[in-house]
C-alpha cells in the first residue's frame, strides 16, 4: 500500500527515535494490537464462512469469493485508514519538534547576542586609566576604602548622629550594622555624594549621609592625591591606606612631618559610577531574567545557560555583584522570578532569589577579604537548602561557611 510507504518514510526520518517518548510508544502498542485483531479476523472469518455454507448447493462458487472479499475488504480499508492516520500523526510530531527546535534556536541566538552586549558594556567600564575587568577589581578595592572610612566615621559620630544610625540600622536591616554600613558605602560608591539628594530636606537619613560625605571629602582633601595613572589595588589597601587612616584617626598627631605619604588614587572617592555600572548591571539582570522566565526549559537547562553567563564573570565581578545585591539599587537580584512550567521537584530552587538560584557568586575567592556583611551570612538559608536537596552542589567553590557554622 502507498500508506505503508508513507508510514515508513515518516518513521525513519524523525530526529528522535519513534519509541522515545511515551505517547509514541503507546501508539505503537495500540497499532500492534490493532493489526493482531485484523490478522485474526482475516484468517478466521473466511474459513468460518466456508464451513458455514459448504453444505449448501451452489451452482457457482463465486458467492463464496464474494463472502471472503466482502469480509476482508473493510479490514483492508480500515488498515489503510489507520496507516494514513499514523502518517499524519508522525507528520504532526515532526512539525511540533521542528517548531521547538526553531524556538530554541531563536532563544539561543538572542541569548548569545545579549552576552555579546554584556561584554561590550564590560569593556566600557573605566577607573582612571584602566578599563574592563581590571576596572572592576579597582571598584572592589575602592568600595573597601569607602567602607573603611564609613566605619571609622560612624565610630566617631556624636551621640545624636550615632543614635540615628542605630535607628536606621534597626528599622531597615534588623540591627545588622555591618550590612547597614556596606549599604551606605555602596550607595555612595554607586551614586556619589549626590545620593543624599533623594531624601527630604529634614530627613534623618539625609543628615546622616551628609555628615558621612562631609567627613569623606575632608579625608580626601587632606590625605589623598588624584593621579589618573594610579590604581586601587590590594597593596594600596593593605599598606598605604591603613597607615594613612591610622594617622588621620589619631587626634594627637599634629606633626605633618611624621605623617605618611598621601594616598594616590585615580579619581575622587565620591565621584559615583552610576552612568557606567548602571548599564552593565541592567544588561546582566536582563539576561538572567530572560533565562529564568523562559518557557519550555527545565531548571537544569536554565542553570546550564546561566553557567555560561557566570563563566563570563570574573571573581571581582561576582564580588561587586554581591555587594550590589545588598543595596536598594540591586535588590531584585534577591527576588524570586517564577517560571510557569516548573515542576514540583524544582520548587525549592525557584523559591530563591536569582543569585542563589543560579549560584552567580559561586566563584568568589577565599583570598579576597570580604567586608561588612559576608555572603555566608546573607545566604545561610539557601546554603542549607542546597545541602539538603542537592548535596553534590556547592554554593561556593572555594569559600568555607565556617563563620556561622553551616
N, C-alpha and C positions, 0 to 999 in steps of 0.2 A: 504494500500500500504506500501511497505518497505520504500519508500522515506518519508512518513509521520512519521514513527518511527525515521528515521534519523533526520528529521527536529525537532521533539520534543526533542530528546536527546540533540542535539546541543543547542537548545534554552534554555533549563533548566540547562545546565552545564556551562554556562558562569559565569565569575566572576562578571560581571556588568549586570544590567538589560537590557533586549533586547531593551527596548524603551528608553534607557538613552540618546544616542546621536542622532543627527538629521538624519544622514544617515540611521540608523536602523529604526527609526520611519517612514521615507519615504518609506522604503522597505515594512514595514507592511501595510501602507496605500495603496500602489500600489498592494500589494498582495490581500488585501480585495477587491479592485476594480476589479482585475482580476477574482477572484473567483465569484464575483457577476455577471459579464458578462457571465462566464461559466455556472453558475446555470440558468441564464435566457435563454441561448441558449439550455441548456439541457432540460428545461421544455417546451419551446415553439416550438422548431423545430420539434420534433416528432409529436405533435398534429397538427401542420401545415401540415406536410406530410400526415398524415392520412386523414385529411379533404380534402386535395387536390386530393387524389387518391381514396376516398371512393365511388365515383360514377362509377368507373371503375369496370369491372368484371374480377376478378382474380380467376383462378382455385385453386390457393394456396395462403394463406395469408402470406407465408414465405417471399415474397418480401417486405411486409411492415416491417417485422422484420429486413430484410436486410437494409432497409432505415434507421430505427432507430439506428441499430448497426453501420452502416456506418457513421451516423451523430455524435453519441456520442463517438465513439472510438477515433477519432482525439482529441476531447476535453479532454478525459481522458489522452491521451498520452501527450498533452500539459501540463496538470496539473502535471503529473508525472515529465516531464522535468523541469517545473518551480520549483517544490519542490526540485529536485536534485540540481538546481542552488542555491536555498536558503541554502541547506545543505553545499555546497561548500563555499558559501559566509560567512556563520557563522563560518565555519572552518578557513577561511582566517582571519576573525576578531579575532578569538581566538588566532591564531598564531601570529598576529600582537601585540595583547595585551601581549602575553607571551614574545615576544621579548622586548617590552617596559619594562615589569617587570624585565627581566633579566638585561637590560641596567641600570635600576635604582639600582638594587642590586649591580651590579659591581661598579657603581658610588659611592654608599654609602660605600661599602667595602673599596674602595681606599680613600674616604674622611675621614673615621674614622681612617684608618691607618696613614694618614698624620697628623691628630690631635694627634695621639699617638706619632709620631716622634717629633711633636712640643713640647709636654710635656717633652719628654726626653731632647730636646735641652734646655728647661727652667731649668730643674734640673741641667744641666751642667754649668749654669752661676754662677759665684762666685765673691765676693767682700770681700777680706780679709778672714775671717773665715766663713762668711755667704754664703748661696747659694740659688738658686731657686728664688721664689718670693721676699724673703727678700733682695736678692742681687739687684733685680730690684728697690726696694724702695731706697736702698743706691745709686744706679746710679742716681736716680732723684735728690737727695739732693746733690750729688757730682756735677752734672750738674749745679745746682743752685749756688754752691760755685764758680765754674769756671766762670759762667756768671757774678756774682757779682764782681769778680776780674777784669774781662774784662771791665765792666762798669767803675770801678774805674781807670783802666789803661788808657782807652780812654779819660776820663776827664782830665788826666794829661799829654797827649801827647804833643809834640812840635807842632808848627803851621803847619809844613810841613807834619808830620805824620797824624795830625788831618784832614788836607785837603785831604790827600789820602784816609782816612777812609770815609769822606763825599762823595767823588767822587765815591768810590766803592759802597757805600750805594745807591747813586742816580742811578748809572748805573744798578745795579743788583736787587735792591729792592725798586725802586721808592722813595728813600729818607727815607724809614721806618728804622730808626736807631735801634729801638727795635728789629725788625726782623733780621737786619744785625748782631747785637751783639749775638743773640741766635744762628744764623747760624755759626758764628765764634766759639762760645762756644761749639756747638755740634761737629763741625769738630775736634776741639782739644780734646774733650771728647772721640770721637769715634776712631780717628786715633792717638792721642797723639802728641807729639812735632814734630814728623817727617812729619806732614801734609804739612808743607811749602815746602817740597822737590818736590812736584808735580809741582811747578811753575818754570819758567825760572829764571836764576840767577838774572837778573836785573828787574824782575817783581815787581811792586809796592805792589801788594798783598803779595808777599813773604816777602818783607821788613816789612809790617805791622804785619804779623803773627810772624816773627822773634822777633820783638820788644815785642809783647804780650807774647810770650813764655818765653823770657828772664825775663820779669817782674814777671811772674807767678813763675818761678823757683827761682827767688830771694826771693819772698814772702815765698815760700815753705821752702827754706833753713834757713830762719830766724824765721819763725813763726809756723812751724809745726814739729811734731814728728811722724815718721812712727811706728805704732803699729798694728800688724796684727789682734789683738783682738778688735781693735777699730771699730766703725761703723759710717757711715754717717747717722745722724738722724735729726729729726726736732729740737730737743733740741740743737744739735750741731750748727745748723744754727741760731736759734733764740737767743742763749746766747753767746756761746764761740766765734763763727766766727765773729759775729758783733763787739764784743769788741776788738778782735784781729785786725780786719780790720781797725777799727777806730784808734787804736793805731798805726798801720802801716802807715795809711794815714797821720797822723799828723807829719808834718816836724819838729816841735819843740820838739817832745817827744824823748829826748835822754837819759832819765833816765831809764835804763833797770830794775831797782828795782821796778819801778812803772808799768812796762808792765805786761799785763795779762799772765796767763799760756799759753804755746804753744798749738796749736790745734793738737789734737791726731787724726790721720787719718790712715786707714788700708793699703793704698798704695799711690804711687805718684799721684799727681794731673793730670799729663800729661802722664800716663802710656799707655793709649789707650785700647779700648775694641773691636777692630775690629775682632780679632780672635774669640772672644766669641759671641758678638752680631751679627756679620755678618751672621753666620749660622742660628741663631734664626730668624732674620728678613727675610732672603731669604726663609726659610720654611714657615713662616707666609704669605708672599706675594704669594708664590706658591699656598697655599691653597685658598687664596682669588681669585686669577686669575683663578684657576681651577673651582671654583663655578661660577664666573662672566661670564665665556665664555661657560659654559655647555649648549649644545643644548637640547631642549625638556623640559626645565623648564620655568615656568613663573617667573616674577620678585619677586612675593610673595614667591614662592618656594625657590628661591635663597636667599632671605632675611632670611627665616626660617633656612636655613643651616648656614648662616653667624651669626645668633643669637647664634647658638651652639658654633661657634668659639669665638664670643665675650664673651660668658659665661666663656670661659677658660682664659680670660684676666683679671687680677686684675686691680684695679683702677690705680696703679702705672705703670702697663704695658701699659695702654691706654695713660697715661701722656707721657711716654717715646716714644710711637708710634707717638704721635702728634709732638713732637719735632724732631723726626727722619724724619717725612714727610716734615718738613720745610727745611731740609738740602739737599745738592746735592745728597747724597747717598740714600735718601729716597724719591726723587721727584716723583717716579712712583706711590706712594700712592695717589697722587692728579691728576693722569692722567685718562682719560676715557678709558674704555675697552668695546667695542661694542659687544653686544650679537646679533647673526644673526637672531634669531627668536623672537625678541622683538616686541611687538605690539605698536600701536600709543600711547595708554594711558600710556605707560611706558617710553616714550622718555624723559620726564623731569627728570626721575631718572637716566637713563643710561648716560645722558649727564654730570653727575657729576663724580668727582674722586671717587676712591674706598672707602676712609674713609667716605666721605659724603654720598655716595650711600647706604652703609650698616650701617652707623652711628656707626663706630667702636670705637669712643671715646665718646659714649653716657654716659658712667658711670664715666667720670672724676669728682671727688668730688669737691664740693664747698669749702671744708675745706682746700684743698691744694692751696697755693698761687701761681698761675701761674705767670710766669715772662717773660720778653722780649716782646713777641708778643702773645696776647691772642687768644684762639680758637674762641671766639665770633667775633673777628675782621677778622680772616682768613676765616671763613665760613659764613660771613654775607649774601652773595647772596644765599647760599644753605639753610640757616635758613629761609629766606624769601620765597623761593620756597616751602619748607615744609609747611610753614604756609598757603600758597595759595592753594596748591594741596592736602595736607594731614594734615588738621588742628588738627586731633587727634593724630598725631605722633610728639613727641617732639624730637628735635635734641639732647638736653642734658637732662639727667634725673633730675639732681639737680641744675646745674649751671643756673644762670639767665643772659640773654643777656642784662643787663642793662647799660653796659658801652657805647655802641654805639647806644642805644635807639631802639633796634629791638626786 
